[in-house]
Amino acid sequence: MVNILAIDTATGFFSIALGAGDRVYHFEEQVAADFLNAAQRLQVQPAFPGAGAGSRHSELLLDCAGFLTEKAGITPADIEAVLVMKGPGSFTGLRIAYAAAKGIALALGSRMSAFPSLDVMAFPFFCWPDLVMPVINAGKGRFFTALYRDGRLLAGPMDTRVEAEDFQAVLKPFIDKNQRIFLTGPDAAMLKDALKPFAGDETLVLDPSGLRGYAPILLEVEKKCGLSDNDTELCYSGPEYLRKSDAELNLKK
C-alpha cells in the first residue's frame, strides 16, 4: 500500500490528490478566476493566466494536503512520495509546487518525481486515433503546446505564436491530410479560436471534459511510468521552463 501526494499548480487551477492504497482523494479550485475577471474589467492582459493564482496556490496547498490525509485516515508522515508538474506552466505556480514537494520529501524522507506538464495533459487521451495537442496559454499572444499520437511525443514542446512559421510548418502536414487534432488542456478553446483561419471544425476537436486540474492524472502517470530513479538530485533541481522569466530578461538588459 503506497501513499502518494500529487500537486498541480502549473496553471490557474489548484489541484491536489492523494492516492492512499487503492483510493484517491482529490481537491481542486480555479484560483485565478477573480484575478482574470478583474483584468478583463480593467482591459489589461495578464502576463500569464496563472499570474494572480500564486498566493492562492500557496495558501491552499498545505492545508488541503492535511485535509486529504485526514480524510484518508493517514498522517502526513505516511506520505511515501510526492509528484509535481515539471513544466511548462506558470513560473510562480511551478516553483510553489516544487518548493512544497521538496520540503515534504526532505522532511519525511519521501521520494519525489516530476513529469512534463504537457505529457500529463495528453496522457488520458492516448487512445485517441489521431493527434492530441495539450495547450497552456503562455501569455503575450503565445502558447505552450506539443503534438502527441498514441501517447508518444511527435513535436514540441513549443513556446509559439499561432502565426509563427515554424508552428504552421509543424501543423500543415496533418491539416493537409485532414487528420483530426484533439485540443485539450486549460486553454484549448483559446487556441482553437486562434487557429480558425488555418483549420476548420472538422480538423480541430475540443476536449468536452472542459477545464480541470491534473493532480489525479499525475497519479495515473506515476502508475505507468514509476517514480524517478534519481529523486535525490530532483530535490535540488527546479522546474523546466520553455522561456526565460521577465526578471531574467530584464537582467540581461
Secondary structure, 3 states (H helix, E strand, C coil): CCEEEEEECCCCEEEEEEEECCEEEEEEEECCHHHHHHHHHCCCCCCCCCCCCHHHHHHHHHHHHHHHHHHHCCCHHHCCEEEEECCCCCHHHHHHHHHHHHHHHHHHCCEEEEECHHHHHHHHHCCCCCEEEEEEEEECCEEEEEEEECCEEEEEEEEECCCCHHHHHHHHHHHHCCCCEEEECCCHHHHHHHHCCCCCCCCEEECCCCCCCCHHHHHHHHHHHCCCCCHHHHCCCCCCCCCCCHHHHHHHC
